[in-house]
């Protein structure tokens, strides 16, 4: 057995060897790395990055170094893409090489390596993606509209009864629409058993995926040999708990769906997946069923926080932009009247609602640095060397705040998406909201209809105002966004 010192020395030796090996390989290519800020040896550019909003630091770097910026973070090559054109070139045209995800040991340790979003590029990921596509592609999503709209009506009732519980109501809505479309499960309340299980995975597992731990464990894997009572090692216990929750989370809703799938004609991802396997002659072997279970488990994780965060941003935007709200009220009153609620059939006649939806996505992209891609092999782009294994970060925030495309980018202006006659311009927000290439968000059509149902109905019946204090005075609203998880 190695002593801790021996393990540490060995690990350090390997790191030095890796570092020197990479330098030697690099010196063989005539192409330079993209420009970027100078960093300290090995730790690289860790100092100087705004950890609460790294996309702002990257946008700042772009002003000095251009659309493709190279940096190093604890021995990792990080290439930040700040323009949509470069992102399309690298992540769509060169997608064969740039559709992998970086490996993070913490995903395994927390039991979430089943997640399609984090999965390496390869056959298993392709199978997951097929399951998603058949259920959430553009042509299949209308099957879920009746449920989305009925849950949005239910949400109005909840908001009327307890507006102060806004974030609980949003969670309940986003959880119910995705659980229904994935498992054909209709949760009755927030206290619902299955909702409790999936909520726990967000509450316990996701926080355990802390980026600081990922960096430390990735750089010094030997720390995993230290016992959990050792100072600073309590995360090992947290991860053990997270693994147990993840397992339960993956199994329980899937079991429910399997028990109810026979004879059911209601669409759901599990139902579609099983039927498709039968139709395609894919045997229902353990591995395919496991892949379906994992893809279904991913759907909730990928859908709920993102849609939730979009809707919370929408409410915030409405509070601080009463003018936009008034215009939306006026359009709904003129098109739908005051005695009914807007439904999907009214969408084409309510361009201002779509303009609000797009401007909310643009103003504050839900996933500002998208989900990191990784380079499978060495590549050349624009005369620069993209090293094998480099992490590619698409700075969606930078693209969404590109002044040449969106004048006065820090202002909330839904009208920027409208023609002079009030009709909608062609949608150019898909990439800045949902990413690029083969890994582009596969739930985007479902997300679009589910958030539209809420914002149209909410704007039809409510005026969203600043909260009042005990003296009846308006409480000032601060525009603050949380960083979320880093993967
Ligand atoms: C407002 C809501 C949403 C936003 C803003 C959003 C955004 C994103 C972004 C930026 C990515 C990364 C794309 C890339 O790597 O280039 C992504 C990936 C993904 N999203 Fe979404 N998403 C939303 C809702 C959903 C929903 C409702 C689902 C499921 C029904 C979903 C499923 C996924 C999956 C599975 C991936 C991983 C794709 C892959 O790695 O192949 N998302 N999403």
Boltz pocket constraint, residues with backbone or C-beta under 6 A from the ligand:
constraints:
  - pocket:
      binder: B
      contacts: [[A, 116], [A, 117], [A, 118], [A, 119], [A, 129], [A, 132], [A, 136], [A, 298], [A, 299], [A, 302], [A, 303], [A, 304], [A, 306], [A, 307], [A, 310], [A, 366], [A, 367], [A, 370], [A, 371], [A, 372], [A, 373], [A, 433], [A, 434], [A, 435], [A, 436], [A, 437], [A, 438], [A, 439], [A, 440], [A, 441], [A, 442], [A, 443], [A, 444], [A, 446], [A, 447]]
      max_distance: 6.0
